[in-house]
Amino acid sequence: MLILELAGVALLLGAGVAQAQELPPAAPTPVPECRRVGEADFLRIDPGAAALLGEIGLDRTAVFDRMAETSIPETMGCWAMPVGNFDSQLVSVGMSQWNYGTGSLQPVLKAWKKALGSRFGRTRRALAPVYGKLLFSRDCLKVPVKDKCRRGILAAHGPDGKLGPVMLAELTAVFESDAMLQVQTDAYVALLLEVRADLLRVFAGQKITMRKVRWAIDTKVQQGFFPVDEDLVRLRAKLAAMPEDERWERLRAVFDWYAALGRSIDQDGVGRDWAWNVAQWRCMIDKGMVDPEQYEMLHLTFLRSRTAVGNSGRWQALTFSRRGKIVLGIGSVSGKRDGDCLGSG
């Protein structure tokens, strides 16, 4: 019997090694040349906002750390990195990829205009001499944008469907300017204040850990809102009533759902990630590396990822990749791998 048990262990270990060897190698991720997101002495945070954020463990350094973390999947760590209409949002730009399509970009542009005051006209002409007038036109500052704005911006795209070099350069100049960095910081702090309120609702009565803060920030940035109370109550009731012997198979089923999405035809942004993630996360179950907080948060992530409806659900797997990596501390997003359960590198 002992020999059979040892043989079984050897087979499992062998399968794990084989699985690790079959994983795709990490793809090199080029670091773009840009003004990178991070703390700067001239950037201010309102003292009242700072006090409230301190209650959930976010001091000034932590705010800018979270800002830099948010920017990695959005802009590869850049303050600007404008992109065109690939996701039907017309233009997306800035460390949180504010865009015309959802109406998140218009307030940022208006705030920059207001912050510059009498200097706005000449600053706009200096940084965006060709497209500045269009980008800040009334038609483009409406939510939703007017047809004249849409036509003008689409005309600035190249034949490959990507943003043309002139508009790209001008948006980069605007969003890398000092005044716009302050506007982006203000917008991000405002988002964090909303996240604080959401955290206190979603995790009422629980300790607010940095894992929860990071998870909530990423959810807010990518999806905008959190599960409603009715859904939270239903999910938690099911988790509480679940027999212990079903616990890990239920979580494996969530990872199977994610793997199936990753293999399917109309999921983007996960080609370099999903197989590695699935292998690593299954390994974490096998090695008992998932704690109760992580277990609940993975199911909350599953709940929310299923409602990622942009482009008819095109980004659901990416949504789960991002939050899964935050929750588990091991994962790959946009080809950037962190942590390792399998020892595969």
Secondary structure, DSSP 8 states (H G I E B T S, - for coil): -HHHHHHHHHHHHHHHHHHHHHS----------S-B----TT----HHHHHHHHTTT--HHHHHHHHHHHHHHHHTTBS---B-GGGSSS-EETTTTEETTTT-HHHHHHHHHHHHGGGHHHHHHHH-TTTHHHHTSHHHHSSS--HHHHHHHHHTB-TTSSB-HHHHHHHHHHHTSHHHHHHHHHHHHHHHHHHHHHHHHHTTTS---HHHHHHHHHHHHHHS----HHHHHHHHHHHHHS-GGGHHHHHHHHHHHHHHHHHSTT--S-TTTHHHHHHHHHHHHHTT---HHHHHHHHHHHHHHTT--GGGTTTHHHHHHHHHHHHHS-EEETTEEE--SSS--
